[in-house]
Structures are given as structure tokens and as C-alpha cells.
Amino acid sequence: MPRMQWQKDESVAILTMTNGPNKMDLEFTQAMLANLDEIEADESLKALVIIADDAKNWSQGIDLDWLLGKVGEGDQASVLDFLYGMNQVFKRLLLYPMPVIAAISGHAFGDGSIMACACDFRFMRADHGFFCFPEVDLGIPFLPGMNAFLKKAIPYYKLQEMQLTGKRCTAQEMEEHHVVVKACRDLDELRETSIAFAKTFDKKRKILGQLKAGMYKDIIDIIENEDPPQIEAAFK
């Protein structure tokens, strides 16, 4: 079964993550980048919604069993390809020439929450799922690029609390602090509301791309120049 698949709903692409808790490994990054390329190639599309078909999870972030297994095997190449691949996913979402809406249909933990923040807008179901950064308890640092684009999605005071405590936040709390556009009643309302919001966009891709490149120039510079030394240092 593919890790994800997409379909059209009028002018909107709906990209559905289809692999259980949607944990991230090298195959995940490759599938995400390939699907983003396919969607962008369809010039009739005006917006992208990313959702999951798992009843409990949007994404639980990095597949630590996979990652630690590769480290244990000494497969440095796969680990580096994954880390750089995730940065490519983040950059792609940040600069995507159409609005990207995360329809957070369950738990979003760690890199799952981080990926949601790379999107332009977020909706979240209120009847199930938490949004959190458990890295403080797992002993995993944030790369400079992650911190840079998290600040564009989460108010600094709230980001500080979430990173330093690992607190699990509800959809209502995320709406209160303007991290998500709306805390939706349930999965049906989440899907309907996020797709309806996506359909309000009818913007030219060129100007959207230019606006994003300007807004996120500093973030992209950090991802490209500050992240690599830290990624490489992990293996020295």
C-alpha cells in the first residue's frame, strides 16, 4: 500500500497519509516529495489539503524504531538522506506555490507537529488528538531551521512553553493561541471545513511563490546554511 495518495476535489488536491500512525522515515520523505511534485504539475489545482486516514493519528513524527535501527546498523547514509529529506519536505511546504492546509485529523507529535507548522494554515479536530513536541522528554534537539519556521506558526510565548514542557495541547488550546484556524467538532467537520477553506483560494501561483519566497527567505537561509553542520556533527 502506498504511504500516501491524493485526489482532486474541484480546484483542491487532497493528499491523504495512509500508513497507520504515519511515522516518518526515508520512504515517507520520498513519498511526500513525489506527491507534492505530482500535485504541482496539475496546473488546475489552487490549494492543497493534507489529511490522514488513521482514526487516531495525523502523524506521530519520526519513526524512532527505524531511525535507531539504521544507526545501530551503521547505515549513516540512510539516516542522512532522511534528515536532509525532511528538510526538503519542510522547504517544499514553506515555498509551495499554492496554499497548504494541514487538516490535523488526530495526534500530531514531534515531527508531525513540525510538519503541520511548515504548512500555511492548520485546522484540527477537537474530539480527538493532541498537538505536542515531546522532544524534551526524548532528548532530541530541534534543528535551527525547525525553530525558525515554528516561530511563524506558533506565538513565541506558546512555543517556549510547548518546547520546554512537552505539554500535550488540545485543538481548543491551539485555536485560542491562533496556531490553528479552527478547532473542528469532529472528523467530518474537519474535512468539510478545511476543504471549503481551501476552495476559497483562486490565486496565481507565481505571486504566491514570490510572496512565500520573500516572507520565508530568512527561514530558508537557516535551513540551508545552519542545519547541515548540526546534522553532520551528529555523526562525528
Residue pairs with C-beta under 8 A, 6 or more apart in sequence:
1 18
1 19
2 18
2 31
3 17
3 18
3 19
3 22
3 27
3 28
3 31
3 32
4 15
4 16
4 17
4 18
4 19
4 31
4 32
4 35
5 15
5 16
5 18
5 35
6 13
6 14
6 15
6 16
6 35
6 38
6 39
7 13
7 14
7 16
8 14
8 42
8 44
8 45
9 195
9 199
10 199
11 44
11 45
11 46
11 47
11 199
11 201
11 202
12 45
12 46
12 47
12 48
12 49
12 195
12 198
12 199
13 39
13 42
13 45
13 47
13 48
13 49
14 49
14 51
14 195
15 35
15 36
15 39
15 48
15 49
15 50
15 51
16 51
16 52
16 53
17 50
17 51
17 52
17 53
17 54
17 58
17 59
18 52
18 53
19 28
20 54
20 57
21 54
21 56
21 57
21 59
21 60
21 107
22 28
22 52
22 54
22 57
22 58
22 59
22 60
22 112
23 59
23 60
23 61
23 62
23 63
23 66
24 59
24 61
24 62
24 63
24 82
24 86
24 111
24 112
24 115
25 62
25 63
25 66
25 67
25 82
26 66
26 78
26 81
26 82
26 85
28 63
29 82
29 85
29 86
29 88
29 89
30 85
32 89
32 92
33 85
33 88
33 89
33 92
36 48
36 89
36 92
36 93
36 96
39 45
39 48
40 96
40 97
40 98
43 205
45 98
46 98
46 99
46 198
46 199
46 201
46 202
46 203
47 98
47 99
47 100
47 101
47 198
47 199
47 201
48 96
48 98
48 99
48 100
48 101
48 198
49 101
49 103
49 194
49 195
49 198
50 100
50 101
50 102
50 103
50 119
51 58
51 103
51 105
51 190
51 191
51 194
52 58
52 59
52 105
52 106
54 105
54 106
55 106
56 106
56 107
56 128
56 129
57 106
57 107
57 108
57 112
57 129
58 102
58 103
58 104
58 105
58 106
58 107
58 108
58 112
58 116
58 129
59 107
59 108
59 109
59 111
59 112
59 115
59 116
60 107
60 109
60 110
60 112
61 109
61 110
61 111
61 112
61 113
61 114
62 110
62 111
64 138
67 79
67 82
70 78
70 79
70 82
71 79
76 235
79 235
80 231
80 232
80 235
83 231
84 228
84 231
86 111
87 143
87 145
87 223
87 227
89 115
89 118
90 114
90 115
90 118
90 145
90 146
90 149
90 223
91 220
91 223
93 100
93 115
93 118
93 119
94 118
94 149
94 212
94 216
94 219
94 220
95 209
95 212
95 213
95 216
95 220
96 212
97 205
97 206
97 208
97 209
97 212
98 201
98 203
98 205
98 208
99 120
99 121
99 198
99 201
99 203
99 208
100 118
100 119
100 120
100 121
101 119
101 120
101 121
101 122
101 123
101 194
101 197
101 198
102 108
102 115
102 116
102 119
102 121
102 122
102 123
103 123
103 190
103 191
103 194
103 195
104 116
104 122
104 123
104 124
104 125
104 129
104 131
104 171
104 180
104 190
105 125
105 129
105 187
105 190
105 191
106 125
106 128
106 129
107 129
107 130
107 131
108 116
108 124
108 129
108 130
108 131
108 132
109 130
109 132
109 133
109 134
110 132
110 133
110 134
110 135
110 138
110 140
113 131
113 132
113 133
114 133
114 146
114 150
116 122
116 131
116 153
117 149
117 150
117 152
117 153
117 154
118 149
118 153
121 181
121 197
122 153
122 174
122 179
122 180
122 181
123 180
123 181
123 182
123 184
123 190
123 193
123 194
123 197
124 131
124 171
124 174
124 175
124 180
124 182
124 183
124 184
124 190
125 171
125 183
125 184
125 185
125 186
125 187
125 189
125 190
126 170
126 171
126 172
126 183
126 184
126 185
126 186
127 185
127 186
127 187
128 187
129 171
130 168
130 169
130 170
131 168
131 169
131 170
131 171
131 174
131 179
131 180
132 162
132 166
132 167
132 168
132 169
133 142
133 162
133 163
133 166
134 166
135 141
135 142
135 163
135 166
136 163
136 164
136 165
136 166
137 166
141 230
142 150
142 163
143 223
143 226
143 227
143 230
143 231
144 222
144 223
144 226
144 227
144 230
145 219
145 222
145 223
145 226
145 227
148 218
148 219
148 222
148 223
149 216
149 219
149 223
150 159
151 159
152 215
152 216
152 219
153 179
154 162
154 177
154 179
155 177
155 178
155 179
158 177
158 179
161 167
162 169
169 179
170 183
171 180
171 183
171 184
172 183
174 180
174 183
175 181
175 182
175 183
181 197
182 193
184 190
184 193
184 194
213 220
